[in-house]
Amino acid sequence: LIWVVPGVTKGGTKSARPVDFMSIYPTLSELCGLPVPRHVEGESIKSLLADPSATWDRAALTTHGYGNHAVRSARWRYIRYADGGEELYDEANDPYEWTNLAQNPKYQGVKTELAQRFPKVNTPRAARSAGARDEP
């Protein structure tokens, strides 16, 4: 994500912290001094905009279709598929994701911790009405 916020960001800075698109709404709300509705699950990244090296223990979420989610922390990427399949990668030691650690009991705690970041609401896509166009 690229953000330029007058009075908050400093030119030429960048952060390696994992963030996702769910951060956009709460960040804009905080920057504008507006309340964030309770149903919004993302978290503001204003602290990272002000200080790219700020402490950040959150993970980024990616969803592709119903029930298929990936969580990326500073070290780990955990994927859980709608059919129950899983992948877990240690990005610090395996940046190309060659070794899936998901079935190794040694990493159950990592999976449990990362799974807490999956969406709290996971609703199947609504049925389309007759004559609706396909989305691009």
C-alpha positions as CSV (number, residue, x, y, z in Angstrom):
1,L,0.0,0.0,0.0
2,I,1.2,3.5,-0.7
3,W,0.1,6.3,1.6
4,V,0.9,10.0,1.7
5,V,-0.7,11.9,4.5
6,P,0.3,15.5,5.0
7,G,1.5,16.1,8.5
8,V,1.8,12.4,9.2
9,T,4.0,10.6,6.7
10,K,7.6,11.5,5.9
11,G,8.8,11.4,2.3
12,G,10.9,8.5,1.2
13,T,10.0,6.2,4.1
14,K,8.6,2.7,3.9
15,S,7.6,-0.1,6.3
16,A,8.0,-3.8,6.0
17,R,5.2,-4.5,8.4
18,P,2.4,-6.7,7.0
19,V,-0.9,-4.8,6.4
20,D,-4.0,-5.5,4.3
21,F,-6.9,-3.7,2.6
22,M,-9.0,-4.0,5.7
23,S,-6.8,-1.3,7.2
24,I,-7.9,1.3,4.7
25,Y,-11.3,2.2,6.2
26,P,-10.2,2.4,9.9
27,T,-7.1,4.4,8.9
28,L,-9.1,6.9,6.9
29,S,-11.6,7.2,9.8
30,E,-8.9,7.8,12.3
31,L,-7.1,10.3,10.1
32,C,-10.4,12.2,9.7
33,G,-11.4,11.9,13.3
34,L,-14.4,9.8,12.6
35,P,-15.6,6.8,14.6
36,V,-15.1,3.3,13.2
37,P,-18.3,1.2,13.2
38,R,-18.1,-1.9,15.4
39,H,-18.5,-4.3,12.4
40,V,-15.3,-3.1,10.8
41,E,-12.6,-5.8,11.5
42,G,-9.5,-4.0,10.2
43,E,-7.2,-1.9,12.2
44,S,-5.8,1.6,11.6
45,I,-2.2,1.8,10.4
46,K,-1.8,5.5,11.4
47,S,0.9,4.5,13.8
48,L,2.9,3.0,11.0
49,L,2.3,6.0,8.8
50,A,3.8,8.2,11.4
51,D,6.6,5.8,12.3
52,P,7.3,3.0,9.8
53,S,9.4,1.1,12.4
54,A,6.7,1.3,15.1
55,T,5.9,-1.9,17.0
56,W,3.3,-3.9,15.0
57,D,2.2,-7.3,16.1
58,R,-0.7,-7.6,13.7
59,A,-1.0,-9.8,10.7
60,A,-2.3,-9.2,7.2
61,L,-5.3,-11.1,5.9
62,T,-6.0,-12.3,2.4
63,T,-9.3,-13.9,1.4
64,H,-10.0,-15.6,-2.0
65,G,-13.5,-16.9,-2.1
66,Y,-15.6,-18.3,0.7
67,G,-13.6,-20.0,3.5
68,N,-10.2,-19.6,1.9
69,H,-8.0,-17.3,4.0
70,A,-4.3,-16.6,4.5
71,V,-2.7,-14.7,7.4
72,R,0.7,-13.2,7.0
73,S,2.7,-12.1,10.1
74,A,6.2,-10.8,10.2
75,R,7.5,-14.4,10.2
76,W,4.7,-16.8,9.2
77,R,2.1,-17.3,6.5
78,Y,-0.8,-19.6,7.3
79,I,-3.4,-20.6,4.8
80,R,-6.6,-22.5,5.5
81,Y,-8.8,-23.6,2.6
82,A,-12.6,-24.1,2.7
83,D,-12.0,-27.9,2.3
84,G,-9.9,-28.0,5.4
85,G,-6.5,-28.1,3.7
86,E,-3.7,-26.1,5.3
87,E,-0.3,-24.6,4.5
88,L,2.1,-23.0,7.0
89,Y,5.4,-21.4,5.9
90,D,8.2,-20.0,8.0
91,E,9.0,-16.9,5.8
92,A,12.2,-16.1,7.8
93,N,13.8,-19.5,6.9
94,D,11.8,-20.4,3.8
95,P,10.9,-17.3,1.8
96,Y,10.0,-19.2,-1.3
97,E,7.6,-21.5,0.6
98,W,9.1,-24.8,-0.3
99,T,8.3,-26.6,2.9
100,N,4.7,-26.8,4.2
101,L,4.9,-27.1,8.0
102,A,1.1,-27.3,8.6
103,Q,1.1,-31.1,9.4
104,N,4.0,-30.9,11.9
105,P,2.6,-31.0,15.4
106,K,5.5,-28.8,16.6
107,Y,3.7,-25.8,14.9
108,Q,0.2,-26.3,16.2
109,G,0.6,-23.3,18.5
110,V,1.7,-21.1,15.6
111,K,-1.4,-22.2,13.6
112,T,-3.7,-21.6,16.5
113,E,-2.3,-18.1,17.1
114,L,-2.5,-17.1,13.4
115,A,-6.0,-18.6,13.0
116,Q,-7.3,-16.1,15.5
117,R,-6.7,-13.5,12.8
118,F,-9.1,-15.1,10.4
119,P,-12.4,-13.2,9.7
120,K,-14.9,-13.3,12.5
121,V,-17.7,-13.3,9.9
122,N,-17.4,-15.6,6.9
123,T,-20.5,-15.4,4.8
124,P,-20.9,-17.2,1.4
125,R,-21.5,-15.0,-1.5
126,A,-25.1,-14.1,-2.0
127,A,-27.0,-15.6,-4.9
128,R,-27.1,-13.4,-8.0
129,S,-30.4,-12.1,-9.3
130,A,-31.5,-13.2,-12.7
131,G,-29.8,-11.2,-15.5
132,A,-27.0,-9.9,-13.2
133,R,-23.7,-9.3,-14.9
134,D,-20.6,-11.2,-14.0
135,E,-18.1,-9.2,-12.1
136,P,-14.8,-8.5,-14.0
